[in-house]
Amino acid sequence: MNRKLASILAAAALAHGFAVAPAHAQPQGDEDKARKEMRAGNVLPLREIERRVLPMMRGAEYLGPAYDSAAMAYRLKFIRDGKVMYVDVDARTGRILRRSQ
């Protein structure tokens, strides 16, 4: 019964144009700009920046990055003991700009 209902709902959604694309299907905004800048050799790859920063944040859980194309900087987000922390890194040099504690 559940499979039949799921099939009906999926068909109805498609018929009404509500098909959902995966989140990674089309990069947008700053993430796309970061990729373009990396390909052009203007910024370091995110993996290189993570390789440098993550060892300094022992005991914290890494939540992920964000890229600011205007500042050409990555913001790496961490959490430790319920407190969110950010590390801002110059994407061109890998130099840490700021750490919130």
CORSUL-V28856 format. One record per backbone hydrogen bond with DSSP energy under -1.0 kcal/mol. NH is the residue of the N-H (numbers start at 1). CO is the residue of the C=O. E is the energy in kcal/mol with one decimal. If there is no record, write none. Layout:
# CORSUL-V28856
NH/CO/E
NH/CO/E
This chain:
# CORSUL-V28856
5/1/-2.2
6/2/-2.4
7/3/-2.3
8/4/-2.2
9/5/-2.6
10/6/-2.5
11/7/-2.4
12/8/-2.3
13/9/-2.4
14/10/-2.3
15/11/-2.2
16/12/-1.4
17/14/-1.3
18/13/-3.0
25/22/-1.8
31/28/-1.0
33/29/-2.0
34/30/-2.5
35/31/-1.8
36/32/-2.1
37/33/-2.7
38/34/-2.3
39/35/-2.5
40/36/-1.8
41/38/-1.3
42/37/-2.6
44/91/-3.7
49/45/-1.7
50/46/-3.0
51/47/-2.2
52/48/-1.4
53/49/-2.2
54/50/-2.5
56/53/-1.6
57/54/-1.5
60/57/-2.0
61/79/-3.0
63/77/-3.2
64/77/-1.1
66/75/-1.1
68/73/-3.1
72/68/-1.4
73/68/-1.7
74/89/-2.7
75/66/-2.9
76/87/-2.9
77/64/-2.8
78/85/-3.0
79/61/-1.8
80/83/-2.3
83/80/-2.1
85/78/-2.8
87/76/-2.2
88/98/-2.9
89/74/-3.0
90/95/-3.0
91/72/-2.3
94/90/-2.8
97/88/-3.1
98/88/-1.4
100/86/-2.8
